[in-house]
Amino acid sequence: MRTFILAAAILFSASLFNTSTVQAETFPVIKDQTVLTECTECHMAFPPETLSTVAWTKIINGLEDHYGEDASLDAATTAIILDYHLKNANDVTNTRAANKWRMSFPVMRIIDASRFIKKHKGCEAAWVHKDVGSKANCLSCHKDMQTTGSTKENISFLPASIRRTCGED
C-alpha cells in the first residue's frame, strides 16, 4: 500500500511540472458551425474565454461597426453567435484558460487584456513583420490554435532578433 501511495504521489508531483501545460494554455476548441463559419470569414474564431460576457455582448451586438468594418449578420445568426460566446465567456466558464484571462474590469479587445499583454511582452516587431501583420493575427504564430485550442507558438519564421524579445520574461 505504501508503494502505491508513493507512486501516486510521484506521478502527481511530476504532472505539476509538465512544461507543455506551463508554457502554453489550451482553450476548448470551438465546434459551433455558425460561429466557425461566420467568424472565420474575416478572422479566426477567437476563444470566448478571452473576454467577459459584457465585452462579447457589446462586440456581437455592435457588428455594424466591428472595429471599423460592417460585419452585420441577420438576427438569428447573431443570436446563435452571442449565445455561444455568453455561455463560454471568461466570467462564466471555469476552465484554466478562462481563469487566466478573467479580469476585474472588462476590456473590449483581446489585445487589451492583461493576459495578452503579459504573454506578448516585447512582440511589437513581430506584429509588423510581413508574415504577421497585426496583433489580431493570432494564427500567424499560434498555427494550431483553431484546430487544437493550443496557444503553443511556432515563431521559427521570425528573425532570431525578434524571437528573443517576444514573450514572457
N, CA and C atoms as an extended XYZ file, in Angstrom:
507
Properties=species:S:1:pos:R:3:atomname:S:1:resname:S:1:resid:I:1 pbc="F F F"
N         0.818       -1.197        0.000 N   MET     1
C         0.000        0.000        0.000 CA  MET     1
C         0.861        1.260        0.000 C   MET     1
N         1.945        1.233        0.809 N   ARG     2
C         2.844        2.394        0.831 CA  ARG     2
C         3.451        2.641       -0.542 C   ARG     2
N         3.804        1.561       -1.222 N   THR     3
C         4.395        1.691       -2.555 CA  THR     3
C         3.410        2.365       -3.502 C   THR     3
N         2.143        1.959       -3.426 N   PHE     4
C         1.119        2.550       -4.275 CA  PHE     4
C         0.959        4.044       -3.989 C   PHE     4
N         0.890        4.406       -2.734 N   ILE     5
C         0.734        5.812       -2.349 CA  ILE     5
C         1.946        6.623       -2.788 C   ILE     5
N         3.136        6.077       -2.610 N   LEU     6
C         4.354        6.767       -3.029 CA  LEU     6
C         4.366        6.956       -4.545 C   LEU     6
N         4.005        5.911       -5.281 N   ALA     7
C         3.974        6.011       -6.744 CA  ALA     7
C         2.957        7.054       -7.194 C   ALA     7
N         1.792        7.070       -6.576 N   ALA     8
C         0.764        8.056       -6.923 CA  ALA     8
C         1.246        9.473       -6.625 C   ALA     8
N         1.912        9.657       -5.503 N   ALA     9
C         2.436       10.979       -5.137 CA  ALA     9
C         3.488       11.439       -6.133 C   ALA     9
N         4.348       10.534       -6.571 N   ILE    10
C         5.389       10.881       -7.550 CA  ILE    10
C         4.752       11.262       -8.879 C   ILE    10
N         3.785       10.480       -9.335 N   LEU    11
C         3.118       10.799      -10.602 CA  LEU    11
C         2.395       12.139      -10.529 C   LEU    11
N         1.716       12.402       -9.422 N   PHE    12
C         1.025       13.678       -9.251 CA  PHE    12
C         2.019       14.829       -9.255 C   PHE    12
N         3.114       14.681       -8.540 N   SER    13
C         4.142       15.731       -8.488 CA  SER    13
C         4.721       15.983       -9.866 C   SER    13
N         4.967       14.935      -10.618 N   ALA    14
C         5.521       15.088      -11.966 CA  ALA    14
C         4.549       15.834      -12.866 C   ALA    14
N         3.249       15.592      -12.686 N   SER    15
C         2.269       16.278      -13.531 CA  SER    15
C         2.246       17.779      -13.274 C   SER    15
N         2.651       18.196      -12.086 N   LEU    16
C         2.696       19.628      -11.781 CA  LEU    16
C         3.768       20.345      -12.584 C   LEU    16
N         4.746       19.611      -13.057 N   PHE    17
C         5.860       20.212      -13.780 CA  PHE    17
C         5.817       19.905      -15.267 C   PHE    17
N         4.680       19.570      -15.784 N   ASN    18
C         4.510       19.298      -17.201 CA  ASN    18
C         4.720       20.606      -17.957 C   ASN    18
N         5.845       20.744      -18.650 N   THR    19
C         6.196       22.026      -19.266 CA  THR    19
C         5.250       22.422      -20.381 C   THR    19
N         4.656       21.482      -21.084 N   SER    20
C         3.755       21.886      -22.153 CA  SER    20
C         2.528       22.595      -21.585 C   SER    20
N         2.078       22.196      -20.407 N   THR    21
C         0.950       22.866      -19.773 CA  THR    21
C         1.364       24.216      -19.223 C   THR    21
N         2.537       24.287      -18.653 N   VAL    22
C         3.011       25.535      -18.066 CA  VAL    22
C         3.262       26.574      -19.152 C   VAL    22
N         3.839       26.169      -20.263 N   GLN    23
C         4.255       27.118      -21.286 CA  GLN    23
C         3.137       27.528      -22.236 C   GLN    23
N         2.149       26.697      -22.433 N   ALA    24
C         1.087       27.028      -23.378 CA  ALA    24
C        -0.267       26.657      -22.795 C   ALA    24
N        -1.202       27.610      -22.828 N   GLU    25
C        -2.541       27.297      -22.374 CA  GLU    25
C        -3.269       26.610      -23.518 C   GLU    25
N        -4.338       25.971      -23.173 N   THR    26
C        -5.179       25.360      -24.183 CA  THR    26
C        -6.605       25.836      -23.959 C   THR    26
N        -7.202       26.314      -25.027 N   PHE    27
C        -8.599       26.725      -25.000 CA  PHE    27
C        -9.447       25.583      -25.538 C   PHE    27
N       -10.686       25.463      -25.084 N   PRO    28
C       -11.573       24.488      -25.710 CA  PRO    28
C       -11.725       24.832      -27.197 C   PRO    28
N       -11.712       23.822      -28.042 N   VAL    29
C       -11.849       24.038      -29.483 CA  VAL    29
C       -13.292       24.449      -29.778 C   VAL    29
N       -13.440       25.478      -30.581 N   ILE    30
C       -14.771       25.943      -30.975 CA  ILE    30
C       -15.315       24.974      -32.018 C   ILE    30
N       -16.474       24.395      -31.734 N   LYS    31
C       -17.076       23.422      -32.648 CA  LYS    31
C       -18.410       23.897      -33.212 C   LYS    31
N       -18.913       25.011      -32.718 N   ASP    32
C       -20.178       25.544      -33.212 CA  ASP    32
C       -19.988       25.998      -34.661 C   ASP    32
N       -20.706       25.376      -35.578 N   GLN    33
C       -20.513       25.643      -37.003 CA  GLN    33
C       -20.904       27.062      -37.400 C   GLN    33
N       -21.902       27.637      -36.766 N   THR    34
C       -22.283       29.014      -37.081 CA  THR    34
C       -21.164       29.965      -36.682 C   THR    34
N       -20.626       29.785      -35.489 N   VAL    35
C       -19.512       30.623      -35.023 CA  VAL    35
C       -18.325       30.462      -35.965 C   VAL    35
N       -17.980       29.229      -36.282 N   LEU    36
C       -16.823       28.990      -37.154 CA  LEU    36
C       -17.025       29.596      -38.537 C   LEU    36
N       -18.178       29.377      -39.125 N   THR    37
C       -18.437       29.881      -40.477 CA  THR    37
C       -18.417       31.402      -40.526 C   THR    37
N       -19.162       32.036      -39.640 N   GLU    38
C       -19.296       33.492      -39.702 CA  GLU    38
C       -18.043       34.224      -39.233 C   GLU    38
N       -17.460       33.781      -38.141 N   CYS    39
C       -16.302       34.500      -37.594 CA  CYS    39
C       -15.052       34.307      -38.443 C   CYS    39
N       -14.868       33.100      -38.971 N   THR    40
C       -13.642       32.847      -39.736 CA  THR    40
C       -13.713       33.370      -41.165 C   THR    40
N       -14.826       33.960      -41.527 N   GLU    41
C       -14.896       34.583      -42.846 CA  GLU    41
C       -13.905       35.752      -42.944 C   GLU    41
N       -13.653       36.415      -41.803 N   CYS    42
C       -12.748       37.571      -41.794 CA  CYS    42
C       -11.523       37.384      -40.900 C   CYS    42
N       -11.628       36.570      -39.871 N   HIS    43
C       -10.526       36.368      -38.922 CA  HIS    43
C       -10.738       35.028      -38.238 C   HIS    43
N        -9.825       34.633      -37.391 N   MET    44
C       -10.023       33.384      -36.661 CA  MET    44
C       -11.208       33.526      -35.711 C   MET    44
N       -11.759       32.409      -35.308 N   ALA    45
C       -12.802       32.424      -34.283 CA  ALA    45
C       -12.088       32.514      -32.938 C   ALA    45
N       -12.091       33.700      -32.364 N   PHE    46
C       -11.364       33.922      -31.113 CA  PHE    46
C       -12.029       33.161      -29.969 C   PHE    46
N       -11.238       32.575      -29.085 N   PRO    47
C       -11.811       31.824      -27.964 CA  PRO    47
C       -12.658       32.729      -27.070 C   PRO    47
N       -13.904       32.347      -26.801 N   PRO    48
C       -14.757       33.171      -25.946 CA  PRO    48
C       -14.184       33.363      -24.548 C   PRO    48
N       -13.339       32.437      -24.100 N   GLU    49
C       -12.758       32.513      -22.760 CA  GLU    49
C       -11.807       33.691      -22.588 C   GLU    49
N       -11.483       34.386      -23.657 N   THR    50
C       -10.561       35.518      -23.573 CA  THR    50
C       -11.232       36.818      -23.130 C   THR    50
N       -12.557       36.890      -23.217 N   LEU    51
C       -13.274       38.115      -22.842 CA  LEU    51
C       -14.494       37.791      -21.984 C   LEU    51
N       -15.041       38.819      -21.369 N   SER    52
C       -16.196       38.679      -20.472 CA  SER    52
C       -17.515       38.716      -21.244 C   SER    52
N       -18.593       38.388      -20.537 N   THR    53
C       -19.925       38.472      -21.145 CA  THR    53
C       -20.258       39.911      -21.544 C   THR    53
N       -19.833       40.879      -20.749 N   VAL    54
C       -20.069       42.292      -21.082 CA  VAL    54
C       -19.394       42.636      -22.408 C   VAL    54
N       -18.149       42.243      -22.556 N   ALA    55
C       -17.407       42.546      -23.783 CA  ALA    55
C       -18.026       41.850      -24.990 C   ALA    55
N       -18.312       40.549      -24.860 N   TRP    56
C       -18.880       39.820      -26.004 CA  TRP    56
C       -20.243       40.376      -26.392 C   TRP    56
N       -21.038       40.778      -25.425 N   THR    57
C       -22.347       41.357      -25.734 CA  THR    57
C       -22.179       42.624      -26.563 C   THR    57
N       -21.282       43.504      -26.149 N   LYS    58
C       -21.059       44.751      -26.895 CA  LYS    58
C       -20.477       44.472      -28.277 C   LYS    58
N       -19.530       43.565      -28.364 N   ILE    59
C       -18.898       43.260      -29.655 CA  ILE    59
C       -19.908       42.667      -30.627 C   ILE    59
N       -20.622       41.646      -30.200 N   ILE    60
C       -21.515       40.930      -31.113 CA  ILE    60
C       -22.779       41.726      -31.414 C   ILE    60
N       -23.252       42.507      -30.469 N   ASN    61
C       -24.413       43.362      -30.750 CA  ASN    61
C       -24.026       44.622      -31.517 C   ASN    61
N       -22.746       44.839      -31.745 N   GLY    62
C       -22.279       46.009      -32.488 CA  GLY    62
C       -21.577       45.647      -33.783 C   GLY    62
N       -22.003       44.571      -34.423 N   LEU    63
C       -21.319       44.108      -35.636 CA  LEU    63
C       -21.427       45.074      -36.813 C   LEU    63
N       -22.359       46.027      -36.754 N   GLU    64
C       -22.443       47.007      -37.843 CA  GLU    64
C       -21.220       47.920      -37.861 C   GLU    64
N       -20.499       47.992      -36.753 N   ASP    65
C       -19.224       48.719      -36.691 CA  ASP    65
C       -18.238       47.850      -35.908 C   ASP    65
N       -17.812       46.781      -36.553 N   HIS    66
C       -16.931       45.785      -35.937 CA  HIS    66
C       -15.484       46.173      -36.221 C   HIS    66
N       -14.943       46.999      -35.327 N   TYR    67
C       -13.571       47.506      -35.473 CA  TYR    67
C       -13.368       48.161      -36.842 C   TYR    67
N       -14.354       49.000      -37.203 N   GLY    68
C       -14.267       49.770      -38.437 CA  GLY    68
C       -14.867       49.089      -39.656 C   GLY    68
N       -15.353       47.881      -39.522 N   GLU    69
C       -15.951       47.139      -40.638 CA  GLU    69
C       -17.417       46.853      -40.339 C   GLU    69
N       -18.221       46.771      -41.394 N   ASP    70
C       -19.613       46.357      -41.221 CA  ASP    70
C       -19.662       44.837      -41.342 C   ASP    70
N       -19.827       44.165      -40.227 N   ALA    71
C       -19.886       42.703      -40.188 CA  ALA    71
C       -21.291       42.243      -39.801 C   ALA    71
N       -22.283       43.042      -40.135 N   SER    72
C       -23.663       42.754      -39.749 CA  SER    72
C       -24.103       41.369      -40.205 C   SER    72
N       -24.896       40.736      -39.362 N   LEU    73
C       -25.488       39.437      -39.661 CA  LEU    73
C       -26.980       39.520      -39.381 C   LEU    73
N       -27.731       38.555      -39.885 N   ASP    74
C       -29.161       38.540      -39.569 CA  ASP    74
C       -29.349       38.246      -38.083 C   ASP    74
N       -30.524       38.569      -37.573 N   ALA    75
C       -30.790       38.472      -36.134 CA  ALA    75
C       -30.628       37.049      -35.599 C   ALA    75
N       -31.061       36.051      -36.355 N   ALA    76
C       -30.974       34.665      -35.883 CA  ALA    76
C       -29.517       34.214      -35.758 C   ALA    76
N       -28.702       34.548      -36.740 N   THR    77
C       -27.284       34.175      -36.707 CA  THR    77
C       -26.569       34.907      -35.582 C   THR    77
N       -26.864       36.190      -35.445 N   THR    78
C       -26.264       36.971      -34.357 CA  THR    78
C       -26.614       36.363      -33.004 C   THR    78
N       -27.855       35.938      -32.836 N   ALA    79
C       -28.292       35.344      -31.565 CA  ALA    79
C       -27.537       34.050      -31.262 C   ALA    79
N       -27.299       33.230      -32.269 N   ILE    80
C       -26.556       31.975      -32.078 CA  ILE    80
C       -25.128       32.268      -31.636 C   ILE    80
N       -24.490       33.204      -32.317 N   ILE    81
C       -23.097       33.547      -32.002 CA  ILE    81
C       -23.000       34.178      -30.614 C   ILE    81
N       -23.916       35.075      -30.305 N   LEU    82
C       -23.914       35.709      -28.987 CA  LEU    82
C       -24.136       34.668      -27.891 C   LEU    82
N       -25.087       33.780      -28.081 N   ASP    83
C       -25.373       32.744      -27.089 CA  ASP    83
C       -24.136       31.885      -26.829 C   ASP    83
N       -23.450       31.490      -27.886 N   TYR    84
C       -22.243       30.670      -27.727 CA  TYR    84
C       -21.183       31.415      -26.913 C   TYR    84
N       -20.953       32.668      -27.260 N   HIS    85
C       -19.932       33.448      -26.558 CA  HIS    85
C       -20.311       33.729      -25.101 C   HIS    85
N       -21.574       33.986      -24.844 N   LEU    86
C       -22.001       34.254      -23.470 CA  LEU    86
C       -21.895       33.009      -22.593 C   LEU    86
N       -22.154       31.847      -23.160 N   LYS    87
C       -22.050       30.598      -22.391 CA  LYS    87
C       -20.604       30.202      -22.113 C   LYS    87
N       -19.662       30.776      -22.864 N   ASN    88
C       -18.259       30.374      -22.744 CA  ASN    88
C       -17.319       31.519      -22.382 C   ASN    88
N       -17.864       32.668      -22.037 N   ALA    89
C       -17.042       33.834      -21.682 CA  ALA    89
C       -16.254       33.563      -20.406 C   ALA    89
N       -15.188       34.335      -20.212 N   ASN    90
C       -14.287       34.044      -19.085 CA  ASN    90
C       -14.880       34.323      -17.708 C   ASN    90
N       -15.966       35.065      -17.636 N   ASP    91
C       -16.561       35.317      -16.322 CA  ASP    91
C       -17.664       34.319      -15.963 C   ASP    91
N       -17.935       33.361      -16.839 N   VAL    92
C       -18.929       32.321      -16.536 CA  VAL    92
C       -18.383       30.906      -16.722 C   VAL    92
N       -17.186       30.790      -17.243 N   THR    93
C       -16.578       29.489      -17.504 CA  THR    93
C       -15.452       29.261      -16.512 C   THR    93
N       -15.308       28.038      -16.066 N   ASN    94
C       -14.273       27.742      -15.081 CA  ASN    94
C       -13.189       26.835      -15.668 C   ASN    94
N       -12.682       27.204      -16.841 N   THR    95
C       -11.556       26.470      -17.411 CA  THR    95
C       -10.265       27.160      -16.987 C   THR    95
N        -9.169       26.456      -17.121 N   ARG    96
C        -7.863       27.032      -16.770 CA  ARG    96
C        -7.605       28.307      -17.577 C   ARG    96
N        -7.879       28.246      -18.874 N   ALA    97
C        -7.649       29.415      -19.729 CA  ALA    97
C        -8.554       30.580      -19.327 C   ALA    97
N        -9.831       30.309      -19.092 N   ALA    98
C       -10.757       31.384      -18.695 CA  ALA    98
C       -10.309       32.034      -17.398 C   ALA    98
N        -9.866       31.227      -16.454 N   ASN    99
C        -9.401       31.773      -15.177 CA  ASN    99
C        -8.192       32.680      -15.366 C   ASN    99
N        -7.310       32.342      -16.294 N   LYS   100
C        -6.119       33.163      -16.537 CA  LYS   100
C        -6.467       34.456      -17.279 C   LYS   100
N        -7.509       34.429      -18.084 N   TRP   101
C        -7.886       35.600      -18.872 CA  TRP   101
C        -8.900       36.496      -18.163 C   TRP   101
N        -9.489       36.019      -17.087 N   ARG   102
C       -10.500       36.796      -16.360 CA  ARG   102
C        -9.862       38.042      -15.749 C   ARG   102
N       -10.571       39.161      -15.836 N   MET   103
C       -10.086       40.425      -15.277 CA  MET   103
C       -11.172       41.032      -14.401 C   MET   103
N       -10.780       41.917      -13.496 N   SER   104
C       -11.756       42.548      -12.604 CA  SER   104
C       -12.582       43.610      -13.333 C   SER   104
N       -12.121       44.047      -14.492 N   PHE   105
C       -12.883       45.002      -15.292 CA  PHE   105
C       -12.845       44.515      -16.737 C   PHE   105
N       -13.957       44.615      -17.449 N   PRO   106
C       -13.982       44.095      -18.813 CA  PRO   106
C       -13.234       44.996      -19.792 C   PRO   106
N       -12.464       44.381      -20.658 N   VAL   107
C       -11.840       45.093      -21.771 CA  VAL   107
C       -12.602       44.701      -23.028 C   VAL   107
N       -12.545       45.537      -24.026 N   MET   108
C       -13.314       45.296      -25.241 CA  MET   108
C       -12.511       44.593      -26.332 C   MET   108
N       -11.215       44.519      -26.151 N   ARG   109
C       -10.374       43.867      -27.159 CA  ARG   109
C        -9.445       42.882      -26.458 C   ARG   109
N        -9.263       41.736      -27.059 N   ILE   110
C        -8.374       40.722      -26.502 CA  ILE   110
C        -6.977       41.299      -26.309 C   ILE   110
N        -6.539       42.120      -27.235 N   ILE   111
C        -5.179       42.672      -27.149 CA  ILE   111
C        -5.005       43.649      -25.992 C   ILE   111
N        -6.105       44.064      -25.356 N   ASP   112
C        -6.025       44.937      -24.182 CA  ASP   112
C        -6.085       44.169      -22.863 C   ASP   112
N        -6.286       42.868      -22.940 N   ALA   113
C        -6.360       42.043      -21.729 CA  ALA   113
C        -4.969       41.892      -21.117 C   ALA   113
N        -4.911       41.927      -19.803 N   SER   114
C        -3.611       41.824      -19.124 CA  SER   114
C        -2.893       40.525      -19.471 C   SER   114
N        -3.629       39.447      -19.688 N   ARG   115
C        -3.007       38.166      -20.053 CA  ARG   115
C        -2.331       38.275      -21.417 C   ARG   115
N        -2.994       38.898      -22.376 N   PHE   116
C        -2.402       39.082      -23.701 CA  PHE   116
C        -1.137       39.924      -23.594 C   PHE   116
N        -1.223       41.010      -22.858 N   ILE   117
C        -0.078       41.919      -22.715 CA  ILE   117
C         1.103       41.194      -22.083 C   ILE   117
N         0.846       40.412      -21.049 N   LYS   118
C         1.918       39.664      -20.382 CA  LYS   118
C         2.546       38.638      -21.326 C   LYS   118
N         1.712       37.894      -22.034 N   LYS   119
C         2.215       36.823      -22.895 CA  LYS   119
C         2.916       37.359      -24.144 C   LYS   119
N         2.641       38.601      -24.525 N   HIS   120
C         3.189       39.158      -25.760 CA  HIS   120
C         4.115       40.347      -25.512 C   HIS   120
N         4.678       40.389      -24.326 N   LYS   121
C         5.608       41.466      -23.974 CA  LYS   121
C         6.786       41.460      -24.957 C   LYS   121
N         7.083       42.615      -25.518 N   GLY   122
C         8.223       42.744      -26.419 CA  GLY   122
C         7.994       42.235      -27.831 C   GLY   122
N         6.752       41.993      -28.205 N   CYS   123
C         6.452       41.417      -29.528 CA  CYS   123
C         6.126       42.463      -30.598 C   CYS   123
N         6.326       43.722      -30.303 N   GLU   124
C         5.937       44.778      -31.240 CA  GLU   124
C         6.525       44.561      -32.633 C   GLU   124
N         7.779       44.148      -32.709 N   ALA   125
C         8.411       43.924      -34.014 CA  ALA   125
C         7.762       42.759      -34.755 C   ALA   125
N         7.261       41.788      -34.027 N   ALA   126
C         6.592       40.644      -34.666 CA  ALA   126
C         5.298       41.089      -35.343 C   ALA   126
N         4.557       41.988      -34.707 N   TRP   127
C         3.266       42.394      -35.250 CA  TRP   127
C         3.377       43.159      -36.558 C   TRP   127
N         4.505       43.777      -36.816 N   VAL   128
C         4.676       44.493      -38.080 CA  VAL   128
C         5.454       43.664      -39.098 C   VAL   128
N         5.866       42.467      -38.713 N   HIS   129
C         6.554       41.570      -39.646 CA  HIS   129
C         5.593       41.214      -40.779 C   HIS   129
N         6.104       41.076      -41.991 N   LYS   130
C         5.263       40.840      -43.165 CA  LYS   130
C         4.397       39.582      -43.058 C   LYS   130
N         4.833       38.591      -42.301 N   ASP   131
C         4.066       37.351      -42.168 CA  ASP   131
C         3.106       37.351      -40.979 C   ASP   131
N         3.072       38.441      -40.229 N   VAL   132
C         2.149       38.556      -39.094 CA  VAL   132
C         1.136       39.659      -39.389 C   VAL   132
N         1.602       40.892      -39.514 N   GLY   133
C         0.740       41.983      -39.937 CA  GLY   133
C         0.003       42.748      -38.857 C   GLY   133
N        -0.409       42.083      -37.774 N   SER   134
C        -1.088       42.799      -36.696 CA  SER   134
C        -1.174       41.931      -35.448 C   SER   134
N        -1.504       42.583      -34.341 N   LYS   135
C        -1.695       41.876      -33.070 CA  LYS   135
C        -2.844       40.880      -33.158 C   LYS   135
N        -3.803       41.145      -34.010 N   ALA   136
C        -5.002       40.312      -34.096 CA  ALA   136
C        -4.810       39.049      -34.933 C   ALA   136
N        -3.667       38.894      -35.560 N   ASN   137
C        -3.424       37.728      -36.414 CA  ASN   137
C        -2.803       36.594      -35.599 C   ASN   137
N        -3.553       36.087      -34.652 N   CYS   138
C        -3.051       35.055      -33.729 CA  CYS   138
C        -2.527       33.825      -34.462 C   CYS   138
N        -3.201       33.446      -35.545 N   LEU   139
C        -2.841       32.209      -36.236 CA  LEU   139
C        -1.485       32.260      -36.921 C   LEU   139
N        -0.928       33.445      -37.098 N   SER   140
C         0.398       33.506      -37.710 CA  SER   140
C         1.448       32.868      -36.811 C   SER   140
N         1.287       32.975      -35.514 N   CYS   141
C         2.252       32.402      -34.558 CA  CYS   141
C         1.693       31.194      -33.808 C   CYS   141
N         0.389       31.150      -33.634 N   HIS   142
C        -0.270       30.057      -32.911 CA  HIS   142
C        -1.055       29.240      -33.942 C   HIS   142
N        -0.337       28.563      -34.813 N   LYS   143
C        -0.912       27.933      -36.001 CA  LYS   143
C        -1.959       26.858      -35.709 C   LYS   143
N        -1.857       26.176      -34.596 N   ASP   144
C        -2.788       25.090      -34.280 CA  ASP   144
C        -3.947       25.529      -33.391 C   ASP   144
N        -4.005       26.793      -33.069 N   MET   145
C        -4.986       27.271      -32.095 CA  MET   145
C        -6.427       26.960      -32.502 C   MET   145
N        -6.771       27.174      -33.761 N   GLN   146
C        -8.149       26.977      -34.200 CA  GLN   146
C        -8.557       25.506      -34.170 C   GLN   146
N        -7.618       24.607      -34.443 N   THR   147
C        -7.963       23.189      -34.524 CA  THR   147
C        -7.731       22.411      -33.236 C   THR   147
N        -6.772       22.852      -32.410 N   THR   148
C        -6.465       22.105      -31.183 CA  THR   148
C        -6.720       22.912      -29.916 C   THR   148
N        -6.844       24.220      -30.044 N   GLY   149
C        -7.003       25.082      -28.878 CA  GLY   149
C        -5.686       25.463      -28.230 C   GLY   149
N        -4.582       24.913      -28.721 N   SER   150
C        -3.276       25.164      -28.110 CA  SER   150
C        -2.746       26.542      -28.486 C   SER   150
N        -2.201       27.233      -27.485 N   THR   151
C        -1.578       28.528      -27.751 CA  THR   151
C        -0.070       28.394      -27.928 C   THR   151
N         0.411       27.164      -27.995 N   LYS   152
C         1.848       26.971      -28.207 CA  LYS   152
C         2.232       27.695      -29.496 C   LYS   152
N         3.285       28.481      -29.390 N   GLU   153
C         3.656       29.287      -30.544 CA  GLU   153
C         4.674       28.569      -31.418 C   GLU   153
N         4.633       28.938      -32.697 N   ASN   154
C         5.629       28.493      -33.658 CA  ASN   154
C         6.088       29.751      -34.376 C   ASN   154
N         7.165       30.340      -33.865 N   ILE   155
C         7.632       31.611      -34.420 CA  ILE   155
C         8.980       31.452      -35.111 C   ILE   155
N         9.257       30.241      -35.571 N   SER   156
C        10.547       29.994      -36.224 CA  SER   156
C        10.696       30.800      -37.511 C   SER   156
N         9.598       31.259      -38.090 N   PHE   157
C         9.659       32.060      -39.308 CA  PHE   157
C        10.146       33.487      -39.039 C   PHE   157
N        10.129       33.902      -37.784 N   LEU   158
C        10.583       35.250      -37.433 CA  LEU   158
C        12.095       35.272      -37.267 C   LEU   158
N        12.724       36.392      -37.561 N   PRO   159
C        14.167       36.505      -37.328 CA  PRO   159
C        14.496       36.272      -35.853 C   PRO   159
N        15.668       35.730      -35.597 N   ALA   160
C        16.098       35.412      -34.226 CA  ALA   160
C        16.035       36.635      -33.316 C   ALA   160
N        16.340       37.808      -33.851 N   SER   161
C        16.322       39.020      -33.024 CA  SER   161
C        14.922       39.313      -32.491 C   SER   161
N        13.892       38.987      -33.251 N   ILE   162
C        12.512       39.184      -32.796 CA  ILE   162
C        12.120       38.063      -31.843 C   ILE   162
N        12.478       36.836      -32.178 N   ARG   163
C        12.120       35.690      -31.320 CA  ARG   163
C        12.667       35.858      -29.910 C   ARG   163
N        13.861       36.409      -29.781 N   ARG   164
C        14.490       36.568      -28.463 CA  ARG   164
C        13.753       37.557      -27.573 C   ARG   164
N        13.098       38.543      -28.156 N   THR   165
C        12.465       39.590      -27.347 CA  THR   165
C        10.979       39.370      -27.121 C   THR   165
N        10.390       38.451      -27.828 N   CYS   166
C         8.941       38.290      -27.810 CA  CYS   166
C         8.490       37.271      -26.767 C   CYS   166
N         7.595       37.691      -25.876 N   GLY   167
C         7.001       36.778      -24.911 CA  GLY   167
C         7.332       37.117      -23.481 C   GLY   167
N         6.872       36.241      -22.586 N   GLU   168
C         7.078       36.438      -21.153 CA  GLU   168
C         8.558       36.426      -20.804 C   GLU   168
N         8.880       37.062      -19.676 N   ASP   169
C        10.256       37.037      -19.175 CA  ASP   169
C        10.644       35.635      -18.784 C   ASP   169
